[in-house]
Amino acid sequence: MRVSQLLTTTLREAPREAEERSHELLLRAGFIRQLTAGVYSYLPLGNRVLRNIMQIVREEMDRIGGQEVILPMLQPEEIWDQRPASGGPSRLELYGPVLFRLQDRKERAMVIAPTHEEVSALLAKEFLRSYRDLPQMLYQFQVKLRDEPRPRGGLLRVREFLMKDLYSFDADQAGLDRSFERVKGAYQAIFRRCGLDFLSVQADSGVIGGKESLEFVAITDAGEDTILKCDTCDYAANQEKAEFVRTALPEELALPLEEVHTPGCMAISDLVAYLNIPEAKTMKVVCYVASGRMVLVVVRGDLEVNEVKLTNTLNRAGVNATDLHLATPEELAREGIIAGYTSPLQKDEHILIIADTSLQQGNNFVAGANRVDYHVQHVNYPRDFRVDLWADIASAYDQATCTFCGGTLHAFRGCELGHIFKIGTRYAEMFDVSYLDAEGNARLIQMGSYGIGIGRLMALIVEQQHDDKGIIWPLQIAPYQIALLGLDLDKTGSIAEQLYADLTAAGLSVLFDDRAETAGVKFNDADLIGLSLRVVVSKRSLKNGGVELKWRARKESSIVPIAEAVQAIRDALQEKGSL
């Protein structure tokens, strides 16, 4: 491909809308363009990168027995409105406003699917009727749509995205475990081939469902997720899921309640400074509303409420938490709750009180007095307040103690690369997806779900592999193998043109910069675009004996004779495993 004919324009300056380094570089190098918030066009260079990533993914999915399909994006709403057999909200409710919904001309409610568990389960019901039909794996590449409230970071969080999703179907739990491990290995191979620094961590299963899931995380400061990893054992988890040991407090003699004047102490930091006590001796109360019911969430003052853990706790307790939100001033006023000074003391029975297990350690806490500028000292459970649900609802933090070995958890930023789930029989129960075993008994099929965001994967490669000049693509991912730069074209044009023709005829992919631009512009654009191998034809290189070869990630270069250039380039690429 000739740069003079390429549909792209490089930018010298970082666009104002660029938030992360990958966003900036992909815009500047001409890989993507934004249409509206969270919606991007992939230009020719970007599309070629996507295709290369997809080929790696396809090879690894095929290697473990996956069969590629294309499933419908437009789906009837009623299949999303099915409720789990064990109770709880439907996926229609769980996704809420994130789900794009519409009506067809016959006023039938439809959704634009962000994922395909329902449809794949219905296909399994039709085709997988006997134990002889199992196991099976179906996968696809498809554009998905989710109405994200806060798209950010370019391709890191978008509303329209290309995804690879795979669904496994097995006869029993042991089969699901085997499929899960096979896909886990395939994902590890994919991310290694993409040159990524990544980690697999325990994660919350969210709206997909299931009891167990693993998230593959790219280590990057651009990530939205906080990851906790133990320095002693192999435990690692997303903060949404992470377990930790609550710091023990000494048991004291329970003292009588005592109200104290605490003017202006609405925040824990103000309260502990005023009373000269540690944060761990206070109660932090956060007021939420779920399904119209006031929920008082109580944690120790040195901890933070984890809303994902809280949502899961509520759903398990039969409270639909799809609309969980911080209580508004109006909602607080209706319950007579004083913001900044509330506590679980003297609360009506209709108010649900959920407390973190940290409050089962220690006593004589300080809590709000339920009136402005006052707190109560020496608050103790169960003498002074009730708890409807005890649960792990606090966020793990850097330097916390590991539950499993007593080591220390360290926090770092990461971004999800892929997520794999053991769904079990959730969807089989919904749609009666069963098979006949060897004895002729009907049994529910066990499902797994496995996803990779292809566009986000592309962005995370850039986040991890760039320098101050631009992108450094891994050879298997780069849109072209070779950046051919023709300099001094009035003198070297025929040689550069012939080399371009010879390289192309040899089956190599080449981006030939044939523009009438200065050497500086061409070198800067080549570094910005980030192709792996740069080949320069110039008066200087010819004077030195041929053409110049330089790898993007290295400082040194070499000269090879014109007559040997094609073979030398092929040998260099072969050595890197690209041929």
C-alpha positions in Angstrom: 0.0 0.0 0.0 1.2 3.5 -0.9 1.0 6.1 1.8 0.0 8.6 -0.9 -3.2 6.6 -1.5 -3.9 5.7 2.1 -7.1 7.0 3.7 -5.6 8.6 6.7 -3.9 11.7 8.1 -1.4 11.8 10.8 -1.6 14.6 13.4 1.3 16.4 14.9 -0.4 17.4 18.1 -2.5 15.3 20.6 -6.2 15.9 20.0 -7.9 17.7 22.9 -10.4 14.8 23.4 -7.6 12.3 23.9 -7.7 11.0 27.5 -5.2 8.1 27.5 -1.9 7.5 25.7 -3.5 4.8 23.4 -6.4 7.2 22.6 -3.9 9.9 21.6 -1.7 7.7 19.5 -4.4 5.8 17.7 -6.0 9.2 16.7 -2.7 10.8 15.8 -1.4 7.8 13.8 -4.7 7.6 11.8 -6.1 4.3 13.1 -9.4 5.6 14.4 -11.7 8.6 14.3 -14.5 9.4 16.7 -18.1 9.9 15.4 -19.7 10.5 18.8 -19.2 9.6 22.4 -18.1 6.0 22.6 -18.5 5.4 18.9 -15.5 5.1 16.5 -14.7 4.4 12.9 -11.7 2.1 12.3 -9.7 3.5 9.4 -7.7 1.2 7.0 -4.7 0.9 9.3 -7.0 0.3 12.4 -9.0 -2.3 10.5 -5.9 -4.2 9.5 -4.8 -4.4 13.1 -8.3 -5.7 14.1 -8.0 -8.3 11.4 -4.6 -9.5 12.7 -5.8 -9.7 16.3 -8.9 -11.6 15.1 -6.8 -14.0 13.2 -4.7 -14.8 16.4 -7.9 -15.2 18.4 -9.5 -17.4 15.6 -6.5 -19.7 15.5 -6.5 -20.2 19.3 -10.3 -20.8 19.3 -10.1 -23.3 16.5 -7.2 -25.0 18.3 -9.4 -25.9 21.2 -12.3 -27.1 19.1 -14.4 -23.9 18.7 -16.8 -23.6 15.8 -17.3 -20.1 14.4 -20.9 -18.8 13.9 -22.7 -15.5 13.5 -25.6 -15.0 16.0 -28.3 -12.4 15.6 -27.7 -9.0 17.0 -31.4 -8.1 17.0 -33.3 -10.3 19.6 -36.9 -10.5 21.0 -37.1 -8.8 24.4 -39.0 -11.7 25.9 -36.0 -14.0 25.9 -34.2 -11.3 28.0 -37.1 -11.0 30.4 -36.8 -14.6 31.6 -36.1 -14.9 35.3 -33.7 -17.4 36.8 -35.3 -20.5 38.2 -33.7 -19.7 41.6 -35.4 -16.3 41.5 -34.0 -12.8 41.2 -34.1 -10.2 38.4 -34.1 -10.9 34.7 -31.2 -9.8 32.5 -33.5 -7.2 31.1 -33.7 -5.7 34.6 -30.0 -6.3 35.4 -28.8 -4.5 32.3 -31.3 -1.7 32.7 -30.5 1.5 30.7 -27.2 0.0 29.4 -29.4 -2.2 27.0 -30.4 -0.6 23.7 -34.1 -1.3 23.2 -36.5 -0.7 20.3 -39.8 -1.7 18.7 -40.2 -3.2 15.3 -43.0 -2.0 12.9 -45.4 -4.5 14.5 -44.6 -2.9 17.9 -42.8 -6.1 19.1 -40.2 -5.2 21.8 -36.7 -6.0 20.7 -33.2 -5.5 22.1 -29.8 -5.0 20.5 -27.8 -7.7 22.2 -24.7 -6.8 24.2 -24.0 -10.6 24.7 -25.5 -13.9 23.4 -26.0 -16.3 26.3 -29.8 -16.6 25.6 -29.5 -17.2 21.9 -26.7 -19.7 22.2 -28.7 -21.6 24.9 -31.7 -21.8 22.5 -29.4 -23.2 19.8 -28.1 -25.8 22.2 -31.7 -26.8 23.0 -32.4 -27.4 19.3 -29.2 -29.3 18.4 -27.6 -30.8 21.5 -30.1 -33.5 22.5 -27.8 -36.4 23.5 -24.7 -36.9 25.6 -23.1 -37.9 22.2 -23.5 -34.3 21.0 -21.4 -33.0 23.9 -19.1 -31.1 24.5 -19.5 -28.3 22.1 -18.0 -24.8 21.7 -19.5 -22.0 19.5 -17.8 -18.6 19.0 -18.3 -15.5 17.0 -16.9 -12.0 16.2 -19.6 -9.4 16.4 -20.3 -5.7 17.0 -22.0 -5.3 20.4 -23.8 -2.2 21.7 -24.0 -1.1 25.3 -25.3 2.4 26.3 -22.4 3.1 28.7 -23.1 6.1 30.9 -19.5 7.3 30.8 -17.5 6.3 27.7 -13.9 7.1 28.2 -10.3 6.5 27.2 -10.9 6.1 23.5 -11.4 2.4 22.9 -11.1 1.4 26.5 -14.8 2.0 27.3 -17.1 2.5 24.4 -20.8 2.1 23.4 -20.1 0.1 20.2 -17.4 -2.5 20.1 -16.2 -5.6 18.3 -16.2 -8.6 20.6 -15.2 -12.3 20.4 -17.6 -14.3 22.5 -17.5 -18.1 22.9 -20.1 -20.4 24.6 -19.3 -23.9 25.9 -21.8 -26.7 26.5 -21.0 -29.7 28.6 -22.7 -32.7 30.1 -21.7 -32.1 33.7 -19.6 -30.0 36.1 -16.4 -31.9 35.4 -16.8 -31.3 31.6 -17.4 -27.6 32.3 -14.3 -27.4 34.4 -12.3 -29.0 31.5 -13.8 -26.5 28.9 -13.0 -23.6 31.2 -9.4 -24.7 31.6 -9.0 -25.1 27.8 -10.3 -21.6 27.1 -8.2 -20.2 29.9 -5.1 -21.7 28.2 -6.2 -20.3 24.9 -6.7 -16.9 26.3 -3.2 -17.0 27.8 -1.8 -17.9 24.4 -3.7 -15.1 22.7 -2.5 -12.4 25.1 1.1 -13.7 25.0 1.1 -13.6 21.2 -0.1 -10.0 21.4 2.9 -9.2 23.6 0.9 -8.2 26.6 1.8 -8.0 30.3 -1.3 -9.5 31.9 -2.6 -11.3 34.9 -5.6 -13.6 35.6 -7.6 -12.6 38.7 -10.8 -13.7 40.4 -13.7 -11.4 39.5 -17.4 -10.7 40.0 -19.6 -12.5 37.5 -22.0 -9.5 37.2 -24.9 -9.6 34.8 -23.5 -12.8 33.0 -24.1 -14.9 36.1 -22.5 -18.0 37.5 -20.6 -18.8 40.6 -17.0 -18.5 39.3 -15.2 -16.3 36.8 -11.7 -15.2 35.9 -10.8 -11.9 34.5 -7.6 -11.3 32.4 -6.2 -7.9 33.2 -3.6 -5.8 31.4 -1.4 -4.0 33.9 -1.7 -0.3 33.0 -2.3 3.0 34.8 -5.0 3.7 32.2 -7.1 0.9 33.7 -10.4 1.6 35.6 -10.0 -1.5 37.8 -8.1 -1.9 41.0 -6.4 -5.3 41.3 -5.3 -6.8 44.6 -2.5 -9.3 44.5 -0.9 -11.2 47.4 2.9 -11.0 47.7 3.1 -14.5 49.3 0.6 -16.8 47.6 -1.0 -16.8 44.1 -4.2 -15.0 45.2 -5.2 -12.1 42.9 -8.7 -10.5 42.5 -10.5 -7.5 41.2 -11.4 -5.1 44.0 -15.1 -5.9 43.2 -14.4 -9.4 44.4 -11.3 -9.3 46.6 -11.4 -10.8 50.1 -9.2 -9.6 52.9 -8.7 -9.8 56.7 -10.2 -7.1 58.7 -7.7 -5.6 61.2 -8.5 -6.9 64.6 -9.4 -4.5 67.4 -9.0 -5.2 71.1 -12.2 -6.0 73.0 -13.0 -3.5 75.7 -15.4 -3.4 78.6 -18.7 -2.3 77.1 -19.4 1.3 78.3 -22.8 3.0 78.5 -23.9 5.2 75.5 -22.8 8.8 75.7 -23.8 11.6 73.4 -21.1 14.1 72.5 -21.2 17.5 70.7 -19.3 17.2 67.4 -19.9 20.5 65.6 -19.4 20.4 61.8 -18.1 16.8 61.9 -20.1 15.3 59.0 -17.1 13.4 57.6 -15.2 10.6 59.3 -11.9 12.5 58.9 -13.4 15.5 60.7 -14.8 13.3 63.5 -11.6 11.4 64.2 -9.6 14.6 64.3 -12.1 16.3 66.7 -12.3 13.3 69.1 -8.7 12.2 68.6 -9.7 8.6 67.9 -8.7 6.1 65.1 -11.0 5.7 62.1 -11.4 2.1 63.0 -13.3 3.1 66.2 -16.1 4.8 64.2 -19.1 3.6 62.2 -19.5 4.8 58.6 -23.1 4.8 57.4 -24.0 5.1 53.7 -27.7 5.4 52.8 -28.9 3.7 49.6 -32.3 3.0 48.0 -33.1 -0.3 46.2 -36.5 -1.2 44.8 -38.0 1.8 46.7 -36.6 0.5 50.1 -34.1 2.5 52.2 -31.0 0.5 52.9 -28.5 1.6 55.6 -25.1 0.2 54.9 -22.7 0.2 57.9 -19.0 -0.4 57.7 -16.1 0.4 60.0 -14.8 3.9 59.6 -11.5 2.9 58.2 -13.1 1.0 55.3 -15.1 1.9 52.1 -18.4 0.4 50.9 -18.0 -1.9 47.9 -21.1 -1.3 45.8 -20.7 -4.5 43.7 -20.5 -6.7 46.8 -23.5 -4.7 48.2 -25.5 -5.3 45.0 -24.8 -9.1 45.1 -25.7 -9.2 48.8 -29.1 -7.5 48.2 -29.9 -9.7 45.2 -29.1 -12.9 47.2 -31.4 -11.6 49.9 -34.2 -11.2 47.4 -34.0 -7.4 47.1 -33.9 -6.4 43.4 -30.8 -4.1 43.4 -30.9 -3.2 39.7 -31.8 0.4 40.6 -29.5 0.7 43.6 -28.5 4.3 44.1 -27.4 6.6 46.9 -30.4 8.1 48.7 -31.4 11.5 47.5 -32.0 14.4 50.0 -35.7 13.9 49.4 -35.5 10.2 50.1 -33.5 10.9 53.3 -36.0 13.5 54.4 -38.9 11.1 54.1 -37.2 8.7 56.5 -36.1 11.5 58.9 -32.4 10.7 58.3 -29.9 13.4 58.9 -27.0 13.3 56.4 -23.6 13.0 58.0 -25.0 12.2 61.5 -27.1 9.1 60.9 -26.4 5.7 62.5 -28.2 2.3 62.8 -29.5 3.2 66.2 -33.3 3.5 66.6 -34.2 2.8 63.0 -37.7 1.6 61.9 -38.0 -2.1 61.0 -38.8 -1.3 57.3 -35.3 0.2 56.9 -32.9 -2.6 55.9 -29.7 -2.5 57.8 -26.7 -4.3 56.2 -23.4 -4.4 58.2 -19.9 -5.4 57.2 -18.3 -8.2 59.1 -15.6 -5.7 60.4 -18.1 -4.5 62.9 -18.1 -7.9 64.6 -14.6 -7.1 65.7 -14.1 -4.5 68.4 -16.7 -2.5 70.4 -17.4 0.9 71.9 -17.7 2.5 68.4 -18.6 6.1 67.7 -21.7 6.6 65.5 -24.0 9.4 64.5 -26.6 10.5 67.0 -29.3 11.1 64.3 -29.2 14.8 65.0 -27.1 17.6 63.6 -23.7 18.2 65.3 -23.9 15.2 67.6 -22.5 11.7 67.8 -22.8 8.8 70.2 -19.9 7.1 71.9 -19.7 3.4 73.1 -22.1 2.0 70.5 -22.2 -1.8 70.7 -23.9 -4.6 68.9 -26.4 -6.1 69.7 -27.1 -4.0 72.7 -27.7 -0.8 70.8 -28.8 -1.6 67.3 -30.0 -4.4 65.0 -28.4 -5.8 61.8 -30.6 -7.5 59.2 -27.7 -8.9 57.1 -24.1 -9.4 58.0 -21.9 -9.6 54.8 -18.5 -8.8 53.3 -19.4 -5.4 51.7 -16.1 -3.6 52.2 -13.4 -2.9 49.6 -10.0 -4.5 50.0 -7.1 -2.0 49.9 -3.4 -1.8 49.4 -1.4 -3.4 52.3 -4.5 -5.3 53.5 -3.9 -8.9 54.8 -4.5 -11.8 52.5 -7.3 -14.1 53.8 -5.7 -17.2 52.4 -2.1 -17.0 53.6 -1.7 -14.0 55.8 0.5 -12.3 53.2 0.1 -8.6 52.1 -2.2 -7.5 49.3 -0.7 -5.0 46.9 -3.0 -2.8 44.7 -2.3 -1.7 41.2 -4.3 -0.4 38.2 -5.5 -2.7 35.4 -7.9 -3.0 32.5 -9.9 -6.0 31.5 -8.7 -7.9 28.5 -11.1 -10.8 28.7 -13.5 -12.5 31.1 -14.4 -16.2 31.4 -17.4 -17.5 33.3 -18.6 -20.8 34.6 -22.3 -20.2 34.2 -23.5 -23.6 35.1 -27.2 -24.4 34.5 -28.6 -20.8 34.8 -29.7 -20.5 31.2 -30.4 -24.2 30.8 -33.0 -23.9 33.6 -34.5 -20.8 32.0 -35.0 -22.4 28.6 -35.2 -26.1 29.6 -32.0 -26.9 27.7 -31.4 -30.6 28.5 -29.9 -33.7 26.9 -30.4 -37.4 27.4 -27.6 -39.2 29.2 -26.4 -42.8 28.5 -29.2 -44.2 30.6 -31.9 -42.1 28.9 -32.3 -39.6 31.7 -32.8 -35.9 30.9 -30.1 -33.7 32.4 -29.5 -29.9 32.2 -26.6 -28.7 30.0 -23.7 -26.9 31.8 -22.7 -23.7 30.1 -19.7 -21.4 30.0 -19.3 -18.0 28.6 -16.0 -16.4 27.4 -15.4 -12.9 26.0 -12.6 -10.7 24.6 -13.1 -7.1 23.5 -11.1 -6.9 20.2 -10.9 -3.1 20.1 -10.0 -2.7 23.7 -7.3 -5.4 23.2 -5.9 -3.2 20.4 -5.8 -0.1 22.6 -4.2 -2.0 25.5 -1.4 -3.2 23.2 -0.7 0.5 22.5 -0.9 1.4 26.2 1.8 -1.1 27.0 3.9 -0.8 23.8 4.8 2.7 22.8 7.5 5.3 23.4 7.7 9.1 23.1 7.7 8.8 19.3 4.7 6.6 18.8 3.3 3.1 18.7 5.5 0.0 18.7 3.3 -2.8 17.3 4.2 -6.5 17.8 5.1 -7.9 14.4 2.0 -10.2 14.3 -0.3 -7.3 15.1 1.1 -4.5 12.9 -1.0 -3.4 10.0 1.9 -4.0 7.7 5.1 -5.9 8.2 7.4 -3.3 6.6 7.5 0.5 6.5 9.3 1.3 3.2 10.5 4.9 3.1 11.6 6.4 -0.1 13.8 9.4 0.4 15.4 11.7 -2.3 12.9 10.2 -4.7 14.1 12.3 -7.6 17.3 10.3 -7.4 16.2 7.0 -5.8 12.6 6.7 -7.0 13.2 3.9 -9.5 15.1 1.8 -7.0 12.5 2.3 -4.2 9.7 1.5 -6.7 11.4 -1.7 -7.8 12.0 -2.8 -4.2 8.3 -2.2 -3.3 7.3 -4.3 -6.3 9.8 -7.1 -5.4 8.7 -7.2 -1.7 5.0 -7.3 -2.7 5.7 -10.0 -5.2 7.4 -12.0 -2.4 4.2 -12.0 -0.4 5.2 -9.4 2.1 2.9 -6.6 3.4 4.5 -3.2 2.8 3.4 0.4 3.5 5.4 2.4 1.0 5.9 6.1 1.9 6.1 7.5 -1.7 5.0 11.0 -0.7 6.9 14.2 -1.7 7.7 14.9 1.9 10.9 15.7 3.8 12.9 12.9 5.5 11.9 14.3 8.9 8.2 14.0 8.2 8.5 10.4 6.8 10.6 9.3 9.8 8.2 10.8 12.3 5.2 9.3 10.7 6.9 5.9 10.5 7.7 6.0 14.2 4.2 7.2 15.0 2.4 4.5 13.0 4.8 2.0 14.6 5.4 -0.7 12.0 7.9 -3.3 13.1 10.6 -3.1 10.4 11.6 0.1 8.7 13.4 -0.1 5.3 14.9 3.1 4.0 16.1 3.8 0.4 18.0 7.1 0.2 21.0 8.7 -1.4 22.8 8.1 1.9 21.9 4.4 2.2 22.8 3.8 -1.4 26.2 5.5 -0.9 26.7 3.3 2.1 26.1 0.2 0.1 22.4 -0.5 -0.2 19.2 0.0 1.9 18.9 0.6 5.6 17.0 -1.9 7.8 15.9 -0.9 11.3 13.6 -2.5 13.8 11.2 0.0 15.4 12.0 -1.1 19.0 15.8 -0.9 18.4 18.3 1.9 18.0 20.8 0.2 15.8 20.4 -0.2 12.0 22.1 -2.2 9.2 22.8 -1.8 5.5 22.2 -4.6 3.1 22.9 -4.6 -0.7 20.0 -3.9 -3.0 20.4 -7.2 -4.7 20.1 -9.0 -1.3 17.5 -6.8 0.2 14.4 -8.9 -0.3 16.0 -12.1 1.0 17.6 -10.2 3.9 14.1 -8.8 4.8 12.5 -12.2 4.6 15.2 -13.7 6.8 14.7 -10.9 9.4 11.0 -11.5 9.5 11.4 -15.2 9.6 13.7 -14.9 12.5 10.9 -13.0 14.3 8.4 -15.7 13.5 6.4 -13.6 11.1 6.7 -15.9 8.0 
